[in-house]
Amino acid sequence: MANPFAYSLDNKRYHTLHYHNQKKYGAKVYKAVLDCGFSCPNKDGTKGYGGCIFCDSGSGYFTDGTRSVREQLAEELMRIGKKAGADLRAVAYFQANTNTYAPAE
């Protein structure tokens, strides 16, 4: 059965990042998940309590917020490289609880 949605490779009804990356780079682009150890306004009481629907209690399964971003990125690229092989393409991805909730410094 053909995909009925023009801007999706996995039968989604919206333009997916996977579709965009596949069309732009011609290959799968993996997320190198990083954890900067930040909190979240929906967990620390600033905006709410208990988190929200966007995260699953933390920053992913492969991250270690006690290590530097450079160390985490190197480890992530090695981990992803085992799956991707020579065609490794990745983007640094600041996972749940780590996005922008900290001073810029």
Secondary structure, DSSP 8 states (H G I E B T S, - for coil): -----TT-SSS-SS--HHHHHHHHHSS--EEEEE------TTTSSSS-SS--TT-SSSS-SS--TTS-HHHHHHHHHHHHHHHHGGG--EEEEE-TT-SS-S---
